[in-house]
Amino acid sequence: MILTVTPNPMLDKTLYVPAFTPGATHRAQRSITIGSGKGINVTRALSQLGESTLATGFLGGYTGAQVRKLLDAEKLPHDFVETVNLTRVGFSVFATGHTDYTAVFEPGPELRVEEAQQLVAKVSQLLPRCRALALCGSMPCAGFDDLYFRLIQAAKVRGVPVFLDSYKEPLRQGLAARPDFLKPNRDEALQTFGIDIRQPHGMEEMLRALIPDGAQWIFLTDGARKVGIHAQGQTYFATPPPINYVNGLGSGDAMVAAFLFGWLRKMSPAELIRFTVAAGAVNAEEFMPGFTDLSRIRALAKQVHLESGQ
């Protein structure tokens, strides 16, 4: 199975309104509530691809209990560490006819040292059953930025490959443990390393900065723009296919899931890149974050333009 870790999940509420004006009162036409967070979205995408997967991380209080119920309703396998403090709530507002949105996320809960130790122990116990480990997202609070480093070390002992998708200090510290796969997006790269991949040669500069950390594969994403890839010593650039864009939330998570799915099936580098990039596009055609559809991914993969770098 593929184990995903989401240290900072949330009860995710999306509101759909006819129009949105700051400072005004709005009445939503509909509301959707799901359990969310990067790793949970990866598990959702993997499940839709038919891959064996399990989500873990931290959940606490009545909001955490609601996330568990929602995951059960989706039949997404999970085994989270219970925390004393409440899981956060996130709100996103979409206005009819617009593809952009307004989002407000509560701060994550304060963790306790023993809760972090429980998660490390849980992951360590599950690793012998794992074909890969995906570490996804932010830390819920200060003081635990070394958590990914510890989990990568545990996976290395077991010979389990690791995909790290984070930013700022958790990413910087995680890199020291040399994960196998990375996927920072433009904002995460800018916040963590101060490199803007939209600047001339910025993508090449960012790849050069990350390559010495030992990852076999690196994906640098920027929404619907060109993706920069380091793949086993080679550089590639992939242009996503044209789509009917609906919502890009979770597209990066769908890419993580698709990459692991294809990598475990030993796809060739070109096939794997196209498959991964197409999965992000498929997610962006839907409202559900972490949405995937195998037949649609395969169809769109043929439209991904791939070129070799220098």
C-alpha positions as CSV (number, residue, x, y, z in Angstrom):
1,M,0.0,0.0,0.0
2,I,0.9,3.7,-0.2
3,L,0.8,5.5,3.2
4,T,0.0,9.2,3.2
5,V,0.7,11.5,6.2
6,T,-1.2,14.7,6.7
7,P,0.0,16.5,9.8
8,N,-2.5,19.4,9.4
9,P,-5.8,18.2,7.8
10,M,-9.0,20.2,8.0
11,L,-12.7,20.0,7.9
12,D,-13.1,21.7,4.5
13,K,-16.3,23.7,3.8
14,T,-16.9,25.1,0.3
15,L,-19.6,27.6,-0.2
16,Y,-21.1,28.5,-3.6
17,V,-22.6,32.0,-4.0
18,P,-24.2,33.9,-6.9
19,A,-21.6,36.7,-6.5
20,F,-19.0,37.7,-3.8
21,T,-18.4,41.2,-2.5
22,P,-16.1,41.9,0.4
23,G,-18.0,43.5,3.3
24,A,-21.4,42.2,2.2
25,T,-23.7,39.4,3.6
26,H,-23.9,36.4,1.3
27,R,-26.3,33.5,1.2
28,A,-24.8,30.3,-0.3
29,Q,-26.7,28.4,-3.0
30,R,-25.1,25.2,-1.8
31,S,-22.4,24.0,0.5
32,I,-20.0,21.0,0.3
33,T,-18.1,19.7,3.3
34,I,-15.2,17.1,3.0
35,G,-12.2,15.9,4.9
36,S,-9.2,17.5,3.3
37,G,-5.5,18.2,3.4
38,K,-2.7,17.3,1.0
39,G,-2.2,13.7,2.1
40,I,-5.9,13.0,2.4
41,N,-6.3,14.3,-1.2
42,V,-3.5,12.0,-2.3
43,T,-5.2,9.0,-0.6
44,R,-8.5,10.0,-2.3
45,A,-6.8,10.1,-5.7
46,L,-5.0,6.8,-5.2
47,S,-8.2,5.1,-4.2
48,Q,-9.9,6.4,-7.4
49,L,-7.0,4.9,-9.3
50,G,-7.6,1.5,-7.6
51,E,-4.4,1.7,-5.5
52,S,-4.2,0.3,-2.0
53,T,-3.6,3.3,0.3
54,L,-4.0,4.5,3.9
55,A,-4.2,8.0,5.3
56,T,-2.7,9.0,8.7
57,G,-1.7,12.1,10.5
58,F,-3.4,14.1,13.3
59,L,-7.2,14.5,14.0
60,G,-8.8,15.9,17.2
61,G,-12.0,16.8,18.8
62,Y,-15.5,17.1,17.2
63,T,-14.0,18.5,14.0
64,G,-11.6,15.6,13.7
65,A,-14.5,13.2,14.4
66,Q,-16.4,14.8,11.5
67,V,-13.4,14.4,9.2
68,R,-13.3,10.7,10.1
69,K,-17.0,10.3,9.3
70,L,-16.6,12.0,6.0
71,L,-13.6,9.8,5.1
72,D,-15.7,6.7,6.1
73,A,-18.5,7.9,3.8
74,E,-16.0,8.1,0.9
75,K,-14.6,4.7,1.9
76,L,-11.2,6.2,2.2
77,P,-9.0,4.0,4.6
78,H,-7.5,6.0,7.5
79,D,-5.8,5.6,10.8
80,F,-5.1,9.0,12.5
81,V,-3.5,9.8,15.8
82,E,-6.1,11.5,18.1
83,T,-5.1,14.9,19.4
84,V,-6.3,16.8,22.4
85,N,-6.9,20.0,20.4
86,L,-9.4,20.5,17.6
87,T,-8.7,19.9,13.9
88,R,-8.9,23.2,12.0
89,V,-11.7,24.2,9.7
90,G,-11.2,25.8,6.3
91,F,-13.7,27.8,4.2
92,S,-13.6,28.4,0.5
93,V,-16.1,30.7,-1.4
94,F,-16.7,30.3,-5.1
95,A,-18.8,32.8,-7.0
96,T,-20.9,31.6,-9.9
97,G,-19.2,32.0,-13.3
98,H,-15.7,32.5,-11.8
99,T,-12.8,30.1,-11.5
100,D,-11.0,31.9,-8.7
101,Y,-12.0,31.6,-5.1
102,T,-11.6,33.2,-1.7
103,A,-10.3,30.9,1.1
104,V,-9.8,31.3,4.8
105,F,-8.2,28.5,6.9
106,E,-8.1,28.4,10.7
107,P,-4.6,28.0,12.3
108,G,-3.7,24.4,13.0
109,P,-4.0,23.0,16.5
110,E,-1.2,23.0,19.1
111,L,0.4,19.5,19.1
112,R,1.8,17.8,22.1
113,V,5.2,16.0,22.1
114,E,3.6,12.7,22.9
115,E,1.2,13.0,20.0
116,A,4.1,13.5,17.5
117,Q,5.8,10.5,19.1
118,Q,2.6,8.5,18.6
119,L,2.6,9.4,14.9
120,V,6.2,8.4,14.4
121,A,5.6,5.1,16.1
122,K,2.4,4.5,14.0
123,V,4.2,5.2,10.8
124,S,7.1,3.0,11.8
125,Q,4.7,0.1,12.5
126,L,3.0,0.6,9.1
127,L,6.2,0.9,7.0
128,P,6.8,-2.8,6.6
129,R,3.5,-3.0,4.7
130,C,4.3,0.1,2.5
131,R,5.4,0.4,-1.1
132,A,5.8,4.1,-0.7
133,L,5.3,6.9,1.8
134,A,3.9,10.4,0.9
135,L,4.5,13.2,3.4
136,C,2.2,16.1,2.5
137,G,1.5,19.6,3.7
138,S,2.3,21.9,6.5
139,M,2.8,21.4,10.2
140,P,-0.1,22.5,12.4
141,C,2.0,24.5,14.8
142,A,5.6,25.5,15.6
143,G,8.0,23.2,17.3
144,F,7.6,20.1,15.0
145,D,9.4,21.1,11.8
146,D,11.6,18.0,12.2
147,L,8.7,15.6,11.9
148,Y,9.2,14.9,8.2
149,F,13.0,14.4,8.8
150,R,12.2,11.8,11.4
151,L,9.7,10.0,9.2
152,I,12.0,10.0,6.2
153,Q,14.7,8.5,8.4
154,A,12.4,5.7,9.5
155,A,11.4,5.0,5.9
156,K,15.0,4.8,4.8
157,V,15.7,2.2,7.4
158,R,12.9,0.1,5.9
159,G,13.9,0.8,2.3
160,V,10.6,2.6,1.6
161,P,10.7,5.4,-1.0
162,V,9.4,8.8,0.2
163,F,7.6,11.6,-1.7
164,L,7.9,14.9,0.2
165,D,5.4,17.7,-0.7
166,S,5.8,20.6,1.7
167,Y,7.3,24.0,2.1
168,K,9.3,26.3,4.4
169,E,11.1,24.8,7.4
170,P,9.5,21.3,7.2
171,L,10.7,21.0,3.6
172,R,14.2,22.4,4.4
173,Q,14.6,20.0,7.3
174,G,13.0,17.1,5.4
175,L,15.5,17.6,2.5
176,A,18.4,16.8,4.9
177,A,17.0,13.2,5.2
178,R,17.1,12.9,1.3
179,P,13.6,12.0,0.2
180,D,13.3,10.3,-3.2
181,F,10.6,12.5,-4.8
182,L,9.7,16.2,-4.5
183,K,7.0,18.5,-5.8
184,P,7.1,22.1,-4.7
185,N,4.9,24.6,-6.5
186,R,5.8,28.1,-7.4
187,D,4.6,29.7,-4.2
188,E,6.2,27.0,-2.1
189,A,9.6,27.4,-3.9
190,L,9.4,31.2,-3.5
191,Q,8.5,31.0,0.2
192,T,11.1,28.4,1.0
193,F,14.1,29.3,-1.2
194,G,13.4,32.8,-2.4
195,I,13.6,31.6,-6.1
196,D,10.8,32.6,-8.4
197,I,10.4,30.0,-11.1
198,R,8.6,32.5,-13.4
199,Q,11.7,34.6,-13.7
200,P,14.1,34.0,-16.6
201,H,15.9,30.7,-15.9
202,G,14.2,30.6,-12.5
203,M,12.9,27.1,-13.0
204,E,16.4,25.8,-14.0
205,E,17.9,27.6,-11.0
206,M,15.4,26.0,-8.6
207,L,16.0,22.5,-10.1
208,R,19.8,23.0,-9.7
209,A,19.3,24.0,-6.1
210,L,17.2,20.9,-5.3
211,I,19.2,18.3,-7.2
212,P,22.1,18.0,-4.7
213,D,19.6,16.9,-2.0
214,G,19.4,13.6,-3.8
215,A,15.8,13.3,-5.1
216,Q,15.5,11.0,-8.1
217,W,12.5,13.0,-9.3
218,I,11.5,16.6,-8.8
219,F,8.4,18.3,-10.2
220,L,8.2,22.1,-10.1
221,T,4.6,23.2,-10.8
222,D,2.9,26.5,-11.5
223,G,-0.8,25.9,-12.0
224,A,-1.6,25.5,-15.7
225,R,1.9,26.7,-16.7
226,K,4.8,24.6,-17.8
227,V,6.1,22.0,-15.3
228,G,9.9,21.6,-14.8
229,I,11.1,18.1,-14.1
230,H,14.3,16.5,-12.9
231,A,14.1,12.8,-13.7
232,Q,17.0,10.5,-12.9
233,G,19.6,12.9,-14.0
234,Q,17.7,14.5,-16.9
235,T,15.8,17.7,-17.2
236,Y,12.4,18.0,-18.9
237,F,9.7,20.6,-19.4
238,A,6.1,19.5,-19.8
239,T,3.2,21.7,-20.9
240,P,-0.2,20.6,-19.5
241,P,-3.0,19.8,-22.0
242,P,-5.8,22.3,-22.7
243,I,-8.8,21.7,-20.5
244,N,-12.1,23.2,-19.3
245,Y,-10.8,24.6,-16.1
246,V,-13.1,24.3,-13.0
247,N,-10.9,24.2,-9.9
248,G,-7.2,23.7,-9.4
249,L,-7.4,22.8,-5.7
250,G,-5.8,19.4,-5.1
251,S,-4.2,19.2,-8.6
252,G,-0.8,18.9,-7.1
253,D,-2.1,16.1,-4.8
254,A,-3.5,14.3,-7.8
255,M,-0.1,14.6,-9.4
256,V,1.6,13.0,-6.4
257,A,-0.8,10.1,-6.5
258,A,-0.5,9.6,-10.2
259,F,3.3,9.7,-10.0
260,L,3.4,7.0,-7.3
261,F,0.9,4.9,-9.2
262,G,2.9,5.1,-12.4
263,W,6.3,4.8,-10.8
264,L,5.3,1.6,-9.0
265,R,4.2,0.2,-12.3
266,K,7.6,1.1,-13.9
267,M,6.4,3.5,-16.5
268,S,9.1,4.9,-18.7
269,P,10.2,8.5,-17.8
270,A,8.4,10.1,-20.7
271,E,5.2,8.1,-20.0
272,L,5.4,8.8,-16.3
273,I,5.8,12.5,-16.8
274,R,2.9,12.8,-19.2
275,F,0.7,10.6,-16.9
276,T,1.6,12.7,-13.8
277,V,1.0,16.1,-15.5
278,A,-2.3,14.9,-17.1
279,A,-3.6,13.8,-13.6
280,G,-3.2,17.4,-12.4
281,A,-5.2,18.6,-15.4
282,V,-8.0,16.0,-14.8
283,N,-8.3,17.2,-11.2
284,A,-8.6,20.8,-12.4
285,E,-11.7,19.8,-14.5
286,E,-13.6,18.9,-11.3
287,F,-14.6,20.6,-8.0
288,M,-13.4,17.7,-5.8
289,P,-9.8,18.1,-4.7
290,G,-7.8,15.0,-5.3
291,F,-10.1,13.8,-8.1
292,T,-8.6,11.3,-10.6
293,D,-10.0,9.2,-13.4
294,L,-7.7,6.7,-15.0
295,S,-9.2,6.7,-18.5
296,R,-9.3,10.5,-18.6
297,I,-5.7,10.7,-17.5
298,R,-4.6,8.4,-20.2
299,A,-6.5,10.4,-22.8
300,L,-5.0,13.7,-21.7
301,A,-1.5,12.3,-21.3
302,K,-1.3,12.1,-25.1
303,Q,-1.8,15.9,-25.2
304,V,1.0,16.8,-22.8
305,H,3.8,18.4,-24.7
306,L,7.2,17.2,-23.5
307,E,10.6,18.6,-24.3
308,S,14.1,17.9,-23.0
309,G,16.1,20.5,-21.2
310,Q,19.8,21.2,-21.5
